[in-house]
Amino acid sequence: MQTEISTLIQAYIEQRRQTKLDEIEKKKNVKNGVSEIELANLNEQIQTAYQDFDVQTWLTSAAVRAKQISLATHAVKFTHGSAKGSNILALASNTDAPYLDSSAIVTPAVDAVGNAAALDVAKLLQLDDGNATLAVYLSQGDDHVLRPLASSDEQCQLWADGLRQALEVKTPSSHTLAKQIYFPIGDNQYHLISPLYSSALAHELFHQVQYSRFSDEMKAAREAHKKNQSSDIDVVRYSNLAVTISGGSKPQNISQLNSKRYGKTYLFPCTAPDWKSQYQPPMFGSNWFDSREVGRDTYYLVKLLAEFLVKVKPLDSNIRIRQRRDRLADQILDSILTLAAPHQVNAKGWSETSELSPAQQCWLDPQAEHLYSGDWQTEISRDFGLWLNNRLEKASQQQLMLGSEALQHWQALCHDAIREAGR
């Protein structure tokens, strides 16, 4: 175990050294060459890189710089980019938790907050040998995992104590820019609660959403669904998502994981369910068009038609005006027919004890057709025409005075709409 983690540390430092050397070599191999002075400077940088990335030298530097960062699952900077309160590292899990929170994650991602120049130390602490990360070993006091790399026990202890500064919060504190809740406990005493954003939970949700959107498996499942083919994978969709951005164009200034998420956090809808009132059939009043539900649902459509008719009143009628008028009237009819549909599929014979006129009983209650021997469709159409004329005159504040010509036109539109609706 010790050899494995120490080998990972050596490989990590060597990789960082090679990255630095590659950058220098790229500068040396420019197309037009470099001057002797520039070449000497680059060669000096190579020597410095070999010295700086010596394992013991680099670990000593990392132990000093570790205090500039905090490994955390909950970070204060997500509340405000300038907040300087404590970050919390909470790795305890509870798979039986009744709520979705960070404790429900079996292996939460660990974030790093602080000086972006010291994030290489955070990556060091998150090296994992398959059993645990270096951070976990140090938090449990297993300092000996560093011993194979140290020249003495004292040097090993120095590294462990220094690196542990990124894991510990010696003096927990909040900040004026953090969200704070004062909870009263009596006698003018309060608990100060400072909720912290869970970057670990946000990271887990981010990857779940990304997987559902862009993974090859999910793409194949969606394609199978589209073609009505079977698939071993369920198609998962997250609807009505919102996205917040933390850190703007520099997400790394907030945290390491925030940078990996490009600053994005997905928010799920938490709106209350739509209120659905208990169904009530129209039992009172002889004319359903005068009911509150019809008036409420058609108010703005009638107002729109009235405003249009007032506007074109001084103009000569033409095909464009008539088409626009009929489209607005059809919208009103569509709304009314939509309202009528639930009544038409209600329990058979519900209208027997209502005050509705026989014709409207026949329309809204198909089982009541035997109550009216006349042409109930014509009667309903006339009721609609009279109702619409009256509503338009009121909506226009009596600027419109509509007579029999308008009545006959509305009546014809309604008759056609009822017939097309299959009633």
Secondary structure per residue as TSV (DSSP state, phi and psi in degrees):
chain	resnum	aa	ss	phi	psi
A	1	M	-	360.0	-45.1
A	2	Q	H	-64.6	-42.7
A	3	T	H	-62.8	-39.7
A	4	E	H	-63.5	-48.9
A	5	I	H	-68.4	-37.0
A	6	S	H	-67.5	-36.0
A	7	T	H	-65.8	-40.6
A	8	L	H	-61.3	-40.8
A	9	I	H	-63.7	-45.6
A	10	Q	H	-60.5	-44.2
A	11	A	H	-64.7	-37.6
A	12	Y	H	-64.1	-45.8
A	13	I	H	-66.2	-40.0
A	14	E	H	-64.4	-38.5
A	15	Q	H	-65.1	-38.9
A	16	R	H	-66.7	-38.4
A	17	R	H	-63.3	-44.0
A	18	Q	H	-64.5	-38.5
A	19	T	H	-59.6	-43.2
A	20	K	H	-64.4	-43.1
A	21	L	H	-65.5	-38.2
A	22	D	H	-62.3	-39.6
A	23	E	H	-62.1	-41.4
A	24	I	H	-68.7	-43.0
A	25	E	H	-62.1	-36.0
A	26	K	H	-62.9	-37.1
A	27	K	H	-69.6	-32.7
A	28	K	H	-72.3	-28.9
A	29	N	T	-100.9	33.9
A	30	V	-	-66.6	157.2
A	31	K	T	-58.2	-43.6
A	32	N	T	-93.7	8.3
A	33	G	-	76.3	177.1
A	34	V	-	-127.8	158.2
A	35	S	-	-74.7	167.0
A	36	E	H	-62.4	-37.9
A	37	I	H	-65.4	-45.3
A	38	E	H	-63.8	-39.1
A	39	L	H	-63.8	-42.5
A	40	A	H	-62.9	-39.7
A	41	N	H	-65.5	-40.9
A	42	L	H	-68.2	-37.5
A	43	N	H	-65.3	-34.5
A	44	E	H	-67.6	-36.8
A	45	Q	H	-65.1	-33.6
A	46	I	H	-65.1	-44.7
A	47	Q	H	-62.3	-39.9
A	48	T	H	-64.3	-39.4
A	49	A	H	-62.2	-41.9
A	50	Y	H	-62.7	-38.0
A	51	Q	H	-72.2	-47.2
A	52	D	H	-64.6	-32.6
A	53	F	T	-100.6	18.2
A	54	D	S	-62.2	137.2
A	55	V	H	-53.9	-50.6
A	56	Q	H	-68.5	-40.1
A	57	T	H	-63.2	-44.4
A	58	W	H	-69.0	-41.0
A	59	L	H	-64.1	-35.6
A	60	T	H	-64.0	-42.4
A	61	S	H	-65.0	-41.5
A	62	A	H	-63.3	-39.1
A	63	A	H	-62.8	-33.3
A	64	V	H	-74.4	-39.2
A	65	R	H	-82.5	-12.4
A	66	A	G	-59.3	-29.1
A	67	K	G	-68.7	-12.1
A	68	Q	G	-81.6	-8.0
A	69	I	E	-129.9	166.2
A	70	S	E	-134.1	126.3
A	71	L	E	-79.9	132.1
A	72	A	E	-153.3	153.7
A	73	T	S	-101.4	-21.2
A	74	H	E	-128.5	120.9
A	75	A	E	-120.9	139.0
A	76	V	G	-78.1	-25.3
A	77	K	G	-67.1	-17.8
A	78	F	G	-70.8	-23.4
A	79	T	T	-74.3	-43.7
A	80	H	-	-154.7	132.4
A	81	G	T	-60.8	-21.6
A	82	S	T	-103.4	3.9
A	83	A	-	-67.4	138.8
A	84	K	-	-120.7	22.8
A	85	G	-	-74.8	-176.7
A	86	S	-	-77.1	147.3
A	87	N	-	-103.5	154.0
A	88	I	B	-120.3	134.9
A	89	L	-	-105.8	105.3
A	90	A	-	-120.7	104.0
A	91	L	-	-104.9	-2.6
A	92	A	-	-66.4	136.6
A	93	S	-	-116.5	154.5
A	94	N	-	-146.6	91.5
A	95	T	T	-69.4	-12.3
A	96	D	T	-96.8	10.7
A	97	A	-	-61.6	135.6
A	98	P	S	-75.9	-12.3
A	99	Y	S	-119.3	155.9
A	100	L	-	-83.3	103.0
A	101	D	S	-142.2	-175.9
A	102	S	G	-64.1	-25.5
A	103	S	G	-70.9	-16.1
A	104	A	G	-80.6	-7.1
A	105	I	-	-87.8	124.2
A	106	V	S	-64.4	-47.0
A	107	T	S	-127.2	85.4
A	108	P	-	-67.8	141.8
A	109	A	-	-68.9	140.7
A	110	V	-	-102.4	128.2
A	111	D	E	-95.3	165.2
A	112	A	E	-130.3	127.7
A	113	V	E	-124.3	139.8
A	114	G	E	138.0	-152.3
A	115	N	-	-63.3	119.0
A	116	A	G	-60.5	-25.8
A	117	A	G	-70.6	-14.8
A	118	A	G	-106.7	12.6
A	119	L	H	-68.4	-17.0
A	120	D	H	-64.8	-29.3
A	121	V	H	-69.2	-38.1
A	122	A	H	-61.8	-42.0
A	123	K	H	-65.3	-35.9
A	124	L	H	-60.0	-47.6
A	125	L	H	-66.4	-19.8
A	126	Q	T	-99.2	8.9
A	127	L	-	-61.8	134.0
A	128	D	B	-124.7	127.5
A	129	D	-	-94.8	8.5
A	130	G	S	102.3	-23.0
A	131	N	S	-101.6	-42.2
A	132	A	-	-165.1	166.3
A	133	T	B	-87.1	164.8
A	134	L	H	-59.3	-36.9
A	135	A	H	-61.4	-42.1
A	136	V	H	-65.6	-43.6
A	137	Y	H	-57.1	-46.3
A	138	L	H	-68.2	-37.6
A	139	S	H	-66.3	-25.2
A	140	Q	T	-91.9	2.6
A	141	G	T	83.2	13.0
A	142	D	-	-85.0	67.0
A	143	D	G	-68.1	-20.9
A	144	H	G	-65.3	-12.7
A	145	V	G	-64.8	-20.1
A	146	L	G	-92.1	-9.6
A	147	R	G	-59.8	-38.3
A	148	P	G	-61.5	-18.2
A	149	L	G	-98.0	-14.0
A	150	A	-	-93.6	153.3
A	151	S	S	-87.0	-12.4
A	152	S	S	-158.2	164.3
A	153	D	H	-63.6	-35.1
A	154	E	H	-64.8	-42.6
A	155	Q	H	-65.4	-40.2
A	156	C	H	-60.5	-43.0
A	157	Q	H	-66.3	-38.4
A	158	L	H	-61.0	-46.2
A	159	W	H	-62.7	-46.9
A	160	A	H	-61.4	-45.7
A	161	D	H	-63.7	-39.2
A	162	G	H	-68.6	-46.5
A	163	L	H	-66.6	-29.7
A	164	R	G	-67.2	-15.1
A	165	Q	G	-65.0	-23.7
A	166	A	G	-79.2	-9.1
A	167	L	T	-107.0	-18.9
A	168	E	-	-108.7	145.3
A	169	V	-	-115.4	99.1
A	170	K	S	-72.2	-38.9
A	171	T	S	-129.4	85.9
A	172	P	-	-57.0	137.4
A	173	S	-	-150.1	153.9
A	174	S	-	-101.5	-164.4
A	175	H	-	-154.1	154.8
A	176	T	T	-63.4	-24.0
A	177	L	T	-92.0	-1.1
A	178	A	S	-86.9	153.1
A	179	K	-	-72.5	125.4
A	180	Q	-	-128.1	141.2
A	181	I	E	-122.0	123.5
A	182	Y	E	-93.7	112.6
A	183	F	E	-102.0	117.5
A	184	P	E	-70.5	135.8
A	185	I	E	-122.9	11.2
A	186	G	E	101.0	155.6
A	187	D	T	53.8	42.9
A	188	N	T	56.6	29.9
A	189	Q	E	-110.1	148.0
A	190	Y	E	-139.2	148.2
A	191	H	E	-91.4	133.5
A	192	L	E	-95.9	114.4
A	193	I	E	-107.0	127.9
A	194	S	-	-119.6	91.8
A	195	P	-	-63.5	137.3
A	196	L	-	-114.8	141.1
A	197	Y	E	-68.7	131.5
A	198	S	E	-89.9	98.1
A	199	S	H	-66.5	-32.1
A	200	A	H	-63.1	-44.6
A	201	L	H	-68.1	-42.3
A	202	A	H	-60.7	-37.6
A	203	H	H	-67.9	-41.6
A	204	E	H	-64.5	-45.0
A	205	L	H	-65.3	-38.1
A	206	F	H	-58.4	-46.9
A	207	H	H	-69.5	-33.2
A	208	Q	H	-64.5	-43.4
A	209	V	H	-67.5	-43.8
A	210	Q	H	-60.7	-40.3
A	211	Y	H	-62.5	-43.8
A	212	S	H	-66.7	-23.7
A	213	R	H	-94.6	-41.3
A	214	F	H	-122.1	-5.5
A	215	S	-	-69.8	150.0
A	216	D	H	-62.0	-37.5
A	217	E	H	-63.0	-44.1
A	218	M	H	-71.2	-34.1
A	219	K	H	-62.8	-41.9
A	220	A	H	-65.6	-39.1
A	221	A	H	-65.6	-40.9
A	222	R	H	-65.3	-39.1
A	223	E	H	-65.0	-40.6
A	224	A	H	-63.3	-41.0
A	225	H	H	-62.4	-40.8
A	226	K	H	-63.7	-33.5
A	227	K	T	-95.0	9.6
A	228	N	T	58.0	37.4
A	229	Q	-	-106.6	159.0
A	230	S	-	-77.4	155.8
A	231	S	-	-149.8	142.5
A	232	D	S	-77.8	-11.0
A	233	I	S	-111.2	131.8
A	234	D	-	-71.3	140.0
A	235	V	-	-79.2	123.4
A	236	V	-	-114.1	128.4
A	237	R	-	-129.8	141.8
A	238	Y	-	-114.3	110.9
A	239	S	-	-94.8	158.1
A	240	N	S	56.3	41.0
A	241	L	-	-78.0	146.4
A	242	A	E	-116.6	158.1
A	243	V	E	-128.4	130.6
A	244	T	E	-110.3	151.5
A	245	I	E	-117.4	125.7
A	246	S	S	-110.7	128.2
A	247	G	S	95.6	-6.5
A	248	G	T	60.5	-129.8
A	249	S	T	-79.5	-5.2
A	250	K	-	-128.0	68.5
A	251	P	G	-62.6	-22.2
A	252	Q	G	-67.0	-18.6
A	253	N	G	-72.5	-16.2
A	254	I	T	-89.0	-54.6
A	255	S	-	-168.8	169.0
A	256	Q	H	-67.4	-48.2
A	257	L	H	-66.3	-33.6
A	258	N	H	-61.0	-37.3
A	259	S	H	-65.7	-40.4
A	260	K	H	-64.9	-28.6
A	261	R	T	-89.5	6.8
A	262	Y	T	59.4	27.6
A	263	G	T	82.7	-1.6
A	264	K	E	-85.8	141.7
A	265	T	E	-132.0	128.0
A	266	Y	E	-85.4	135.2
A	267	L	E	-114.0	132.1
A	268	F	-	-94.2	148.3
A	269	P	-	-66.5	134.5
A	270	C	-	-125.5	28.3
A	271	T	-	-73.0	152.4
A	272	A	-	-67.9	151.7
A	273	P	-	-64.1	151.6
A	274	D	-	-62.2	135.0
A	275	W	-	-76.3	127.1
A	276	K	-	-119.2	111.8
A	277	S	-	-70.8	154.2
A	278	Q	-	-64.3	136.1
A	279	Y	-	-61.3	132.1
A	280	Q	-	-130.9	115.1
A	281	P	-	-70.4	154.3
A	282	P	-	-75.9	90.6
A	283	M	-	-90.8	-20.2
A	284	F	S	-115.8	144.1
A	285	G	-	90.0	139.9
A	286	S	S	-81.6	-21.0
A	287	N	-	-119.0	108.5
A	288	W	G	-63.9	-27.9
A	289	F	G	-60.4	-26.3
A	290	D	G	-85.8	2.4
A	291	S	S	-72.0	161.8
A	292	R	H	-64.9	-38.8
A	293	E	H	-66.3	-38.0
A	294	V	H	-69.3	-44.9
A	295	G	H	-60.8	-42.5
A	296	R	H	-66.7	-40.0
A	297	D	H	-79.4	-20.6
A	298	T	H	-110.7	2.8
A	299	Y	H	-55.1	-53.9
A	300	Y	H	-72.1	-32.0
A	301	L	H	-67.5	-42.3
A	302	V	H	-64.0	-41.4
A	303	K	H	-61.7	-40.0
A	304	L	H	-64.8	-42.5
A	305	L	H	-65.8	-40.7
A	306	A	H	-63.4	-43.3
A	307	E	H	-62.3	-39.1
A	308	F	H	-66.4	-44.6
A	309	L	H	-65.4	-36.7
A	310	V	H	-64.8	-40.4
A	311	K	H	-64.7	-39.9
A	312	V	H	-94.6	0.8
A	313	K	T	-55.7	-41.3
A	314	P	T	-75.9	-9.3
A	315	L	S	-92.5	157.4
A	316	D	-	-73.9	140.2
A	317	S	-	-66.6	139.4
A	318	N	-	-144.0	175.8
A	319	I	H	-63.0	-37.1
A	320	R	H	-67.6	-40.6
A	321	I	H	-64.4	-44.5
A	322	R	H	-66.1	-38.4
A	323	Q	H	-66.4	-41.4
A	324	R	H	-64.4	-41.5
A	325	R	H	-60.7	-45.4
A	326	D	H	-69.4	-33.5
A	327	R	H	-64.3	-41.5
A	328	L	H	-66.6	-39.7
A	329	A	H	-66.2	-38.3
A	330	D	H	-63.8	-34.8
A	331	Q	H	-63.2	-39.6
A	332	I	H	-64.3	-43.8
A	333	L	H	-64.2	-41.0
A	334	D	H	-59.5	-42.1
A	335	S	H	-63.4	-41.8
A	336	I	H	-67.4	-42.6
A	337	L	H	-65.5	-33.8
A	338	T	H	-65.9	-39.8
A	339	L	H	-67.6	-32.9
A	340	A	H	-73.9	-27.1
A	341	A	H	-55.6	-47.4
A	342	P	H	-61.2	-33.8
A	343	H	H	-69.3	-33.1
A	344	Q	H	-74.8	-15.6
A	345	V	T	-110.9	13.2
A	346	N	S	-71.5	175.7
A	347	A	S	-53.8	141.5
A	348	K	T	-59.1	134.4
A	349	G	T	75.0	17.8
A	350	W	G	-63.2	-25.1
A	351	S	G	-80.7	-3.8
A	352	E	G	-59.1	-33.5
A	353	T	G	-102.2	11.8
A	354	S	S	-87.7	169.3
A	355	E	-	-95.5	6.4
A	356	L	-	-63.1	150.3
A	357	S	-	-64.8	153.8
A	358	P	H	-53.7	-39.3
A	359	A	H	-64.9	-42.0
A	360	Q	H	-72.8	-29.4
A	361	Q	H	-62.6	-41.7
A	362	C	H	-62.9	-37.2
A	363	W	H	-73.2	-48.8
A	364	L	H	-86.0	-18.4
A	365	D	-	-129.9	94.1
A	366	P	G	-55.6	-22.7
A	367	Q	G	-77.4	-3.4
A	368	A	G	-104.4	13.8
A	369	E	G	-61.8	-26.1
A	370	H	G	-70.1	-12.7
A	371	L	G	-77.8	-13.7
A	372	Y	-	-134.9	119.0
A	373	S	-	-89.3	-12.9
A	374	G	S	-85.6	-167.9
A	375	D	-	-88.0	89.3
A	376	W	H	-67.1	-27.5
A	377	Q	H	-63.9	-40.9
A	378	T	H	-66.3	-38.0
A	379	E	H	-65.4	-43.9
A	380	I	H	-63.1	-42.2
A	381	S	H	-62.1	-38.0
A	382	R	H	-68.6	-41.6
A	383	D	H	-57.8	-41.9
A	384	F	H	-64.6	-44.7
A	385	G	H	-61.3	-45.2
A	386	L	H	-63.3	-42.9
A	387	W	H	-62.3	-44.3
A	388	L	H	-69.0	-40.7
A	389	N	H	-56.5	-47.7
A	390	N	H	-62.8	-43.3
A	391	R	H	-67.5	-38.5
A	392	L	H	-66.2	-39.0
A	393	E	H	-65.2	-40.8
A	394	K	H	-68.5	-42.0
A	395	A	H	-65.0	-30.0
A	396	S	T	-91.1	5.3
A	397	Q	T	54.2	47.2
A	398	Q	T	66.4	16.4
A	399	Q	S	-74.0	-22.4
A	400	L	-	-106.7	131.5
A	401	M	-	-124.8	97.7
A	402	L	-	-98.5	133.4
A	403	G	-	-112.3	-149.7
A	404	S	H	-67.2	-31.0
A	405	E	H	-63.2	-46.8
A	406	A	H	-65.2	-39.7
A	407	L	H	-57.9	-47.1
A	408	Q	H	-64.0	-35.4
A	409	H	H	-68.7	-47.0
A	410	W	H	-61.9	-37.7
A	411	Q	H	-62.8	-41.6
A	412	A	H	-65.7	-41.6
A	413	L	H	-62.9	-41.9
A	414	C	H	-67.6	-42.2
A	415	H	H	-60.0	-43.2
A	416	D	H	-64.7	-40.5
A	417	A	H	-66.0	-41.3
A	418	I	H	-64.2	-42.1
A	419	R	H	-65.9	-40.2
A	420	E	H	-67.7	-29.4
A	421	A	T	-77.9	-3.7
A	422	G	T	84.6	21.3
A	423	R	-	-119.9	360.0
